Amino acid sequence: MLEFLPQEIRDGLEAAKKRDQKRRSRLRLQVGDAVFPVLRMWGDGLSLDAALTPQLRGLVDLYDGANHIFQCLIVASTAENGELICDFKRSTPVADHAALDFVRDDHAPVGYLPRH
């Protein structure tokens, strides 16, 4: 149905769609000091606005608002229909503590009381 509309109207509809996706998404990608809004995200990739984003490759940080949620390794990025499609090799959730290198006993005491 869109093929019957003039090109200016199709371009306006596409711009409005991108603007709406940016407004709804709280996700943002940070590469060094540069920050780019995320349009869509799926299991092994995400899409960014191709007009605002250079070709990306390497380690990036993904934020949801102010929360650092993933550290991602982008291995490929291609431009399709005004979006930059980035594919991940890995996306590691960010934790606020170091990983344990031992098994924690379920019945171990939570804390110790001092002797006085």
C-alpha positions, 0 to 999 in steps of 0.5 A, spaced: 500 500 500 505 504 501 508 504 494 502 508 491 504 514 496 509 519 494 516 518 496 516 524 500 510 521 504 513 515 505 520 518 507 516 522 512 512 516 515 519 512 516 522 518 519 516 518 524 517 511 525 524 512 527 522 518 532 517 513 535 522 508 536 527 512 539 522 515 544 519 508 546 526 505 547 530 507 554 536 502 551 542 506 549 549 504 546 555 507 549 562 506 545 567 510 549 564 517 550 559 516 544 552 514 546 547 512 541 540 510 542 537 503 540 531 502 536 530 495 537 534 489 540 533 481 540 537 475 543 544 476 538 543 483 536 540 490 536 539 496 531 541 503 531 539 509 527 544 508 521 544 516 520 547 517 527 551 511 528 558 510 524 559 502 522 561 499 529 565 493 531 568 491 538 566 492 545 561 496 547 556 497 553 549 497 553 545 501 558 537 501 560 537 508 562 542 509 568 543 501 569 549 498 565 546 491 563 550 488 558 557 488 555 557 486 548 562 484 543 559 486 536 562 482 530 558 485 524 554 491 522 550 492 516 546 498 514 539 496 512 533 500 510 536 506 514 538 502 520 544 499 522 544 492 524 549 490 529 550 482 531 553 480 537 558 474 538 557 475 546 553 479 550 555 478 558 550 481 563 554 486 568 554 484 575 555 488 581 560 483 585 565 478 582 564 471 580 565 466 586 570 461 584 568 456 590 561 453 591 557 456 597 554 452 602 546 453 602 546 452 610 552 456 611 551 462 616 550 469 613 554 472 619 558 471 625 556 475 632 562 478 635 565 475 642 564 480 648 
